[in-house]
Amino acid sequence: MRKSALIVTALLVATSAGAQITPGTYELPKLTQPPTLDGNRFTVPGEWTGALEQECSSSQILRDGAQYGWRDLQLQVSEVSANQLNQSEGEDAAIARSDNDALATLWQAWDDDAFYYVAEVRDNVRDVTSGERLESWWERDSISLYLDLNNENTGNDATGTYVNLNIVNFVAAPQNSSPVTVTLETTVQQARQATQDPDATEGFTYAFRDAGDEFGGEADYAIEGKMEWDAFLRVNLNSKPTVGTTMGYSWILLDPDNDGGYGGQLVCWGFAAEMASYADYLFSSTKAGPGAGTPVEADSWGRVKATFAQ
């Protein structure tokens, strides 16, 4: 089993108890037009207006703990998320494991063809060259979206058995700048199987932008991605989502900081290693993009009931 999976699982096995707590269900608005994939959410006026906005950060995990409770307060493992950032060699203790170490703000939406997101990431050090093996995506600055595509809430790293887990990882570097910039990990015979084969990853595209200190760090970046439903249909997705569909998800922000291997991560909106804990997208007809209205904020009226009716 992978080092990152081992770390997450160890925390969950040691601290989970009682009924399963999830971060809730969130309305996923529908884009009026696909975004321009360039890593800049302002290229087209209103391009991401109305999209679901969520944060993956140490502050968000503290908010989660205050709202949902803690599995381990000392380790900063809430009931629905975990701060697993490390203090790297030479890294200021005041920065390590804080929002100045790593923070991502994510805007998310969909249309009939694909799922889309743009992430603006604050980072103090960028490392996209680490990795013991080509498939070791968790050892590079990158963003992973975990999807329970058919929302079956079944399987976890503790048992090593899955039903329909899919992971899409985009590295904080231009797509195709190395053989490892896009990784698709799917469920094959109830086990996780990773690939970076161009034929297998066709339909998963993104743009990377070096953002300097734009978001408050020193090595900031943006990733704007597209994941086609047809690509997921090739693996574990039963059918394309429509208005009213729910789909489980969890985000991981990877932050190795030149550690020469697994260097830490933020696990947000459900434990990636525990599918029953995932937050849910509720696919909505609410408009996002040019001509849409107010952004859907996760911590206010963005939360909706799973029984939401159109």
C-alpha positions in Angstrom: 0.0 0.0 0.0 1.2 3.5 -0.7 2.8 5.7 2.0 0.1 8.4 1.7 -2.6 5.8 2.0 -0.9 4.2 5.0 -0.7 7.5 6.8 -4.3 8.4 6.3 -5.5 4.9 7.1 -3.5 4.7 10.4 -5.2 7.9 11.6 -8.7 6.6 10.7 -8.3 3.2 12.2 -6.9 4.7 15.4 -9.5 7.4 15.9 -12.8 6.7 14.1 -15.7 5.7 16.2 -19.5 5.8 16.2 -21.7 6.8 13.3 -20.2 8.0 10.1 -20.1 11.8 9.8 -19.9 13.4 6.3 -19.3 17.1 5.3 -22.7 17.2 3.6 -24.2 17.7 0.2 -23.3 20.7 -2.0 -25.1 22.1 -5.0 -22.9 21.8 -8.1 -24.0 24.5 -10.6 -24.1 24.0 -14.4 -22.0 26.1 -16.6 -23.5 28.2 -19.3 -20.4 27.7 -21.4 -17.1 25.7 -20.9 -14.3 27.7 -19.4 -11.1 28.5 -21.3 -8.5 26.2 -19.8 -5.6 28.6 -19.2 -5.3 28.7 -15.4 -6.9 32.2 -15.2 -10.5 32.4 -14.0 -10.9 35.9 -15.3 -10.0 35.3 -18.9 -13.7 35.5 -19.9 -15.8 37.9 -17.9 -17.9 35.9 -15.4 -16.3 32.7 -16.5 -16.6 31.1 -13.1 -19.4 33.2 -11.6 -21.8 31.1 -9.6 -19.5 28.0 -9.3 -19.3 26.1 -6.1 -16.4 27.6 -4.1 -14.7 25.6 -1.4 -11.4 25.8 0.4 -8.8 23.1 1.2 -6.6 24.5 4.0 -5.5 24.1 7.6 -8.0 26.8 8.5 -10.8 24.9 6.9 -9.8 21.8 8.8 -10.0 23.8 12.1 -13.4 25.0 11.0 -14.4 21.4 10.3 -13.3 20.4 13.7 -15.3 23.1 15.4 -18.4 22.1 13.4 -18.2 18.3 13.2 -15.8 17.4 16.1 -12.3 15.8 16.2 -11.0 12.4 15.6 -7.6 13.7 16.9 -7.3 17.4 17.8 -3.5 17.2 18.4 -3.0 15.7 14.9 -5.6 18.1 13.5 -7.8 15.3 12.2 -11.4 16.4 12.2 -14.3 14.1 11.6 -14.3 15.0 7.9 -10.7 16.2 7.0 -7.1 16.1 8.0 -4.0 18.4 8.1 -1.2 16.0 7.2 1.3 18.7 6.1 4.9 18.2 7.3 7.5 20.6 8.5 10.2 20.2 5.8 13.9 20.6 6.5 14.7 24.3 6.9 11.0 25.3 6.9 10.0 28.0 9.4 7.8 26.4 12.1 5.4 29.3 11.9 4.8 28.5 8.3 4.8 24.7 8.3 1.3 23.1 8.5 -0.3 26.5 8.2 -2.2 28.3 5.4 1.1 29.8 4.4 2.5 26.3 3.8 -0.3 25.3 1.4 -3.9 26.5 0.7 -6.2 25.9 -2.3 -9.4 27.7 -3.2 -11.5 25.6 -5.6 -14.3 26.6 -7.9 -16.3 23.7 -9.3 -19.1 23.2 -11.9 -20.3 20.9 -14.6 -22.1 20.6 -17.9 -23.4 17.8 -20.1 -19.9 17.0 -21.3 -17.6 17.2 -18.3 -16.7 18.2 -14.7 -14.6 21.4 -14.4 -12.6 23.1 -11.7 -10.2 25.9 -11.2 -7.9 25.9 -8.2 -5.8 28.9 -7.0 -3.1 27.5 -4.7 -0.9 29.4 -2.2 2.4 27.5 -1.7 5.7 28.4 -0.2 7.8 25.8 -2.2 6.9 24.0 -5.4 8.2 20.5 -6.0 7.2 18.6 -9.1 10.3 16.4 -9.5 10.1 14.1 -6.4 8.8 10.6 -6.8 10.3 7.2 -6.3 8.3 5.8 -9.2 6.5 7.4 -12.1 3.1 6.6 -10.7 4.0 8.2 -7.3 1.7 11.2 -7.9 1.4 11.9 -4.1 5.1 12.8 -4.0 4.7 15.9 -6.2 2.9 19.3 -5.8 -0.4 18.4 -7.3 -4.2 18.2 -6.8 -6.2 15.0 -6.6 -10.0 14.7 -6.9 -11.4 11.4 -5.5 -14.8 10.5 -6.9 -17.2 7.9 -5.8 -18.7 8.1 -9.3 -21.9 6.1 -8.6 -22.2 7.3 -5.0 -22.1 3.8 -3.5 -20.2 4.8 -0.4 -18.4 1.5 -0.4 -14.7 0.7 0.2 -11.7 2.1 1.9 -7.9 1.8 2.3 -8.3 -0.1 5.5 -9.8 -3.1 3.7 -8.2 -2.4 0.3 -11.5 -3.2 -1.4 -13.3 -0.7 -3.6 -16.3 -0.6 -5.9 -16.1 2.5 -8.1 -13.4 4.8 -6.8 -11.7 7.0 -9.3 -8.8 9.5 -8.7 -7.7 12.1 -11.1 -4.4 13.9 -10.3 -3.0 17.0 -12.0 0.6 18.0 -11.2 1.5 21.6 -10.7 3.3 21.8 -14.0 2.2 22.2 -17.6 0.3 19.2 -18.9 2.6 16.8 -20.8 5.8 18.6 -19.5 6.7 15.2 -18.1 5.2 11.7 -18.4 3.5 12.0 -15.0 1.5 15.2 -15.2 -1.9 13.4 -15.4 -2.6 10.2 -13.4 -5.9 8.3 -13.5 -6.4 5.8 -10.7 -9.4 3.5 -11.2 -11.0 0.5 -9.5 -10.2 -2.8 -11.3 -11.4 -6.0 -9.7 -12.0 -4.1 -6.4 -8.5 -2.8 -6.2 -6.9 0.6 -7.1 -4.9 0.7 -10.4 -3.0 3.8 -11.5 -2.1 4.7 -15.1 -0.5 7.6 -16.9 -1.0 6.0 -20.4 -2.1 8.7 -22.8 -4.9 6.5 -24.2 -6.2 5.9 -20.7 -6.0 9.5 -19.6 -7.6 10.9 -22.8 -10.4 13.3 -21.8 -8.6 14.6 -18.6 -7.0 17.9 -19.5 -5.8 20.9 -17.6 -3.9 24.1 -17.8 -1.2 25.2 -15.3 -0.2 28.8 -14.5 2.7 29.9 -12.4 1.2 32.6 -10.2 4.3 33.8 -8.3 3.1 35.4 -5.1 -0.4 36.2 -6.4 -2.2 34.2 -3.7 0.0 35.2 -0.8 2.8 32.6 -1.1 6.1 32.4 -2.9 5.5 29.6 -5.4 1.8 30.0 -6.1 0.0 28.4 -9.0 -3.3 27.8 -10.6 -4.7 24.7 -12.2 -7.8 24.7 -14.4 -9.1 21.3 -15.4 -11.7 19.4 -17.4 -12.7 15.8 -16.8 -15.0 14.4 -19.5 -17.9 12.1 -18.6 -17.0 10.0 -21.6 -13.6 9.3 -20.1 -15.2 8.2 -16.8 -17.7 6.0 -18.7 -14.7 4.1 -20.0 -14.0 3.0 -16.4 -16.5 3.0 -13.6 -19.2 5.6 -14.3 -22.6 3.9 -15.0 -24.2 6.9 -16.8 -23.6 10.6 -17.4 -24.9 12.8 -14.5 -28.1 14.7 -15.0 -29.8 17.3 -12.8 -30.5 15.6 -9.5 -27.6 13.2 -9.6 -25.4 12.9 -6.5 -21.7 11.9 -6.6 -19.3 11.5 -3.7 -16.0 13.5 -3.7 -13.0 14.4 -1.7 -10.0 16.6 -2.5 -6.3 16.2 -1.6 -3.8 19.0 -2.0 -0.3 17.4 -2.1 2.6 19.5 -0.8 6.0 17.7 -0.8 8.3 20.8 -0.4 11.4 19.0 -1.7 11.2 16.2 0.9 12.4 13.6 -1.5 9.3 11.5 -1.2 5.9 11.8 0.4 6.0 15.3 1.9 2.5 16.0 3.3 -1.0 16.8 2.2 -4.3 18.3 3.1 -7.3 16.0 3.0 -10.5 17.9 2.5 -14.3 17.4 2.2 -14.2 13.8 3.3 -11.4 11.3 3.9 -10.1 10.2 0.6 -9.3 6.8 2.2 -12.9 6.3 3.4 -15.5 6.6 0.7 -18.5 6.6 3.1 -17.1 9.9 4.5 -17.1 11.8 1.2 -19.1 15.0 0.7 -21.6 14.8 -2.2 -22.1 16.9 -5.2 -25.8 17.5 -6.1 -25.9 18.2 -9.8 -28.0 21.3 -10.3 -29.5 23.3 -13.1 -28.5 26.5 -11.3 -26.4 28.5 -13.7 -22.7 29.2 -13.4 -20.5 31.1 -15.8 -21.2 34.2 -17.9 -24.6 35.5 -17.0 -24.9 33.5 -13.8 -25.6 35.0 -10.3 -23.9 34.9 -6.9 -21.2 32.3 -6.2 -22.4 29.2 -4.3 -20.4 29.3 -1.1 -19.8 26.1 0.8 -20.2 27.6 4.3 -23.4 29.4 3.7 -26.3 28.7 1.4 -24.1 26.3 -0.7 -25.2 23.5 1.6 -28.3 21.8 0.4 -30.3 18.7 1.4 -29.8 15.5 -0.5 -33.5 15.6 -1.2 -33.1 18.9 -3.1 -35.8 19.1 -5.8 -35.6 21.0 -9.0 
